[in-house]
Structure formats: structure tokens, C-alpha cells
């Protein structure tokens, strides 16, 4: 279910014809990226389930090995090859989720500027901008602020934007190694570290995508409340 799409269909009727379309198309861009996340999450869950199943079978075979000289059986080799093959789609879906989640958050931030306008020189062009200046911006516009909105903005900045920036888009070191951590309940995750580690090198593990999606939904819900509670302060003309 796309909560943004449903909100757009309900909310757009409050505005005059041109701004009705402006509202729908501007927020509709964010809605499109929300759909991307739903598709990615579904593909990830299937790939992760398969990856975990293969590795659990492999671990079970290793635990039953009784020979003092550990030999890799044909079945173990097959499972190792299958695990290696499944690593690529798992990593693809995890990184894709972070990339498009960041685009979604940036698009929502820009929509807020379209909807409420600039405030005291603050123009939120990205979620990072919004995280840095949201208190000043919301105060300047005199908005009724939903409880927990600030906390939600900062949580997503740290859990999605920072990971995307540091581990995907702006990681420059070719010493970075990415492996796959997994558990039956938590699914597969990307675990990264550095080859030939040096002092100050950091490790990182991606979050559970299902939890990130829940956090995104909480934030979108608060943005919807922000719009509904401050419709009279919008730049858009009311019907």
C-alpha cells in the first residue's frame, strides 16, 4: 500500500485547479520513489530468504562433519557456489533500498519547500538540509509541528542518509571489503570493513530493511500530519 499515493488523491481536492496539479505532481514524485522501495523490499526479502536458507544448510553440513581431515563434499561445494551467486542480488537490493530511500527523503524535503516556501533564507533541498535546519525552518513558517517529527527526521538522517553517503555513494577507498552477515530472523545484511586495517578505519553493518521501511512510514505519516495541520499556511491556493 502506498500511503503517499492515497494521501495525494484525498488531499489535492483542497486546492485550486493549477495548484491541485502542482500538489499532485510534486508530491507524486516522492510517491513514485515510495513504490520503488516497496518493490525493492519485496525482492530483497525473497533473495535474503534464499540466501539464509542456503547458508543454514551449509552450516548444518559442516557441523555434522566427523572426519579429522575436513573435506569439502560435492553438496557443500554446490551450496558455497549458490551462496556466492545469491550474494550479488542481496547486496544489490540492500544498496538500492538505501539509494532510493535517500532520493525519496530528498524529494519530500523539496516538496515541503514547494508547499510552504522559503523561510529566513532556509531552503531545504535535501533531507540533510532539512535535518540541519528544520527547527529554524518550521519555526520561521509558524507551523504546528507533529509530536516526534524532529526525532523522525534525525533518525532517518543517521540510519539512511549517513549510511548511503558513507558506505555507498561517497566511499572512496578501494580497501573497503563487503561481506554478508545473516541470521534466520534478521535476514541478510552487508557487513563492511577494511583490508589491511589501519587505525581509525571503521566497520559498518546495514540495518534491517523492514525496520527502515517502518521508520520511513512513521516519517511519512508525520509529514502528512504536518500538511493537514498547516494547510492554511501553504503557498498553494485553496479551492
Helices and strands as residue ranges (DSSP letters): H 3-11, G 12-14, H 17-63, H 74-116, H 127-140, H 149-156, I 157-162, H 163-163, I 164-169, E 176-183, E 187-194, E 204-205, H 209-229, G 231-233
